[in-house]
């Protein structure tokens, strides 16, 4: 199943809280580890841009985190990994 990427300016990005982002980062770490995707210091950032929290691995928007997770979930679901 192919989903459209989440846009950084998607209004739903304003609803994510620090605990939710922390949980998503945990999933990213778990799913990304077999592929060498390591962001041990990633966390919900202190920076807010236009009402949206940024994820602190280069101040990426939450949409980047969600899109990375979707790619990894697709890989896991296809039996690769």
PEDAGI-V715028 format. One record per residue. N is the residue number from 1. RES is the residue in one small letter. SS is DSSP state (H for helix, E for strand, L for the rest). PHI is phi as a letter, one per 30 degrees, with the letter a starting at -180 (NA if undefined). Layout:
n = {N,N}
res = {RES,RES}
ss = {SS,SS}
phi = {PHI,PHI}
This chain:
n = {1,2,3,4,5,6,7,8,9,10,11,12,13,14,15,16,17,18,19,20,21,22,23,24,25,26,27,28,29,30,31,32,33,34,35,36,37,38,39,40,41,42,43,44,45,46,47,48,49,50,51,52,53,54,55,56,57,58,59,60,61,62,63,64,65,66,67,68,69,70,71,72,73,74,75,76,77,78,79,80,81}
res = {x,x,x,x,x,x,x,x,x,x,x,x,x,x,x,x,x,x,x,x,x,x,x,x,x,x,x,x,x,x,x,x,x,x,x,x,x,x,x,x,x,x,x,x,x,x,x,x,x,x,x,x,x,x,x,x,x,x,x,x,x,x,x,x,x,x,x,x,x,x,x,x,x,x,x,x,x,x,x,x,x}
ss = {L,L,L,L,L,L,L,L,L,L,H,H,H,H,H,L,L,H,H,H,H,H,H,H,H,H,H,H,H,H,H,H,H,H,H,L,L,L,L,L,L,L,L,E,E,E,E,E,E,L,L,E,E,E,E,L,L,L,L,E,E,H,H,H,H,H,H,H,H,H,H,H,H,H,H,H,H,L,L,L,L}
phi = {NA,c,c,d,d,d,d,e,c,d,e,d,d,d,d,d,c,e,d,d,d,d,d,d,d,d,d,e,d,d,d,d,e,d,c,i,d,b,b,d,c,d,a,d,d,d,d,c,c,h,i,c,d,c,d,d,b,j,h,d,d,e,e,d,d,d,d,d,d,d,d,d,d,d,d,d,d,d,i,d,j}
